[in-house]
Amino acid sequence: MDQLTRDQAERELVAWATANACRDDIIRAAYRAGVAKNRIHAITGVARTTIDRTLEERTVRRGVMQMATREEVGQFLEEFVQDWPRDPTWQGGPFPFRPQPAMAYQTSAEELAGQMFEMVGFRALRLGSWLSTPDGELMAAAVELLTPPPYEIDAKLLVDALKIAATKQRTAEREKAVGIGMVAAIGAVLLAGSRS
């Protein structure tokens, strides 16, 4: 880039800031529309860590974190169960000679919940706030969005795992809130003590 005047440089900075703000909205919209994070990275060249951070940021309205929608949970699950066996009889598809066994026979809801809890995509959903977790209906509705659907036993496993992971998330949020409260109380005592 050639030498810029101060006015030109400021215009470039404004254009850059506007483009980056729009970029984040486009990344979020693309992810909600079903574009996988690795595909977003391949198309845009935006670092995967930046994509994760962008998706983790949630819209805050009136100081309350919005609860995830069924579509957002469904998108997370679609990526999470990408390699899982699916119901071979769905829409009359060909039934394989030896279908893969359901995941419910290979893992537990607790193990899956632990895996989910560690994923950035799950943390971005904010299913478990320090006040509450969503009911099972939202989670069941999100599982129903998966196509082709998983085995029925795996669908139940996913709902159970989501409930456990959301409860873990709520517990972590409560612990964080208690920790912040303790730090604030200690700070108030120290401040009061220093004024005496």
N, C-alpha and C positions, 0 to 999 in steps of 0.2 A: 504494500500500500504506500502511496506517495505521501509526502509531507502534508499534513492537514493544518488548516487554521483552527483556532480555538473553537469557533462556531461550528465548523465542519465536524470536529472531533466530538463536540457535545451532541450533535445530531446523530452521529454514528453510535454513540453510547445509548441514546434514547431508543434508536432503532434496535440495537442489540438487546436492551432490557425488555422491550416490547416483544421481540421475537422469542426470547427465552420464556417469558410469561405465557405466551401462546403455545410454545413447545410443550410446556408442562401440561396444559389443558388438553392438547392433542394426544400426548402420551396416555393420560388418564382415560380419555374417550376411546382411544384405540384398544386399550386393555379391557375396558368395560364391554367393548364391541366384540371381544373374543380374540384379539391379536395377542399371541403369546409374547412374553417379555423378550425371549431370544430373537423373535422375528422383528420386534420393534428395534432392538439393538442392530440387527443386520440391515434394516432399511435406513435408520437414521444415523447410525454411527455413534449414538449417545451411549456412554459407558453404562454397563449393567448396574453398577452401584448407583449411578445417578437415576436410572430408571426405577430401581428399588426405592430409593429415597423419595422420588416424586410420587410413586404409588403409595408409599407409607403415609404421606401427608394427607390429612383428611380435612374436609371442609368443616369449619366450626361455625355454627350459627347460634347466636345468643349464649355463647359460652358453653354449649353442650355439644359433645362429640356426636355426630350423626351415626346411627346404627347402620350396619351394612345391609344392602338390599339382597334379595334372593338371587338376582342376576350376578352380583359381585361374588357372593358365596359360590354360586354355580361355576363361575369362571375360575375361581381358585381351585375348586374340586376337579374341574376338567383337566387342569394342569397336574394336579396332585395324583389323579388316577389314570394318567395317560397310558401307562403300561399295564394296567390291570386287565384281567380277562373280562369280557363283556358277555351279556346274555346272548348266546348264539341263536335263540329262537325268536329274537326281537324282529318284528315285521316279517316273519316267515323266512328269515335268512337260512342259509344252508347250515345244518347241524353238523359240526365236525365229528369225525369218528371218535376221537377222545378229547372232549372239551377240557380246557384248563380248569383246574380246581379253583373254587372261589377263594378270594383273599381271606375270608373269615376263617378258613381252615388253616391259614398260614400265619396269622398275626392277631393281636387283640386290639380292642378299642383303645386301651390305655397306651399301648405302644404307638398306635397311629396318632393319638392325641399328642404324645410327646414329640413325634416328628412334625406334626402340624404346628405346634407351639413354637418350634425353633425356626420356622420359615418366615421370611420377611413378608411374603404375600398374606400369610395368616394374620400376622401382627397388624398389617395395614387394614384388615377387615374390622378390627376393633369389636369383635363379637362380645367380649367380656369387659365391660367398663367397671369401674370400682363400685358402681351402684347396682348393676344388673347384668344379666345375660339374656339373649333372646330365647323365646320358647322353641320347642322342638319343631313347631309347624314351619317356621322360616327355614330351618335346616332341612327338613323333609322336602319342602318345596324346591330348595336348591338342588338336592340330590335328584329330584325328578327331572331337572333340566338336562341331565347328562344323556347324551346320545352317542352311540347306542347305550342303553342303560346297563349298569352293572347287574350282576346277579342280585336277586332279591335279598339274599342273606348279606351281601356286601353293601347294599343300600342301607340296611339297618346298621351295619357296622360303621359306616360313614357318619350316619346321624349320631350314633352313640359317641364316636370319636370327636365329632364337632362339639357336642355338649360338654365332654370332659375338657377339651382344649379351651373352650370358652370359659369354663369355670376356673381353669388354671390362669387364664388371662385376667379374669376378674380378681382372683386372689393376688396376683402380681400387682395389679393396679391398686388394690387396697393397701398392700404392703408399702407401695411407693407413696401413697397418700398419707399413711401413718408416719412413714419416715420423714416426709416433708413437714407434717404437723409437729413431729418431735423436734426437728431442726428449728422450726419457727418458734416453738415454745422455749427452747434453750436460748435462742437468740433474744427473745423477749426478756427472759430472766437475766441474761448477761447485760442487756441494755439497761434494764431497770436497776441492776446492781451497780453499773458504772455511773448512773446519774445520782446515786445516793451519796 
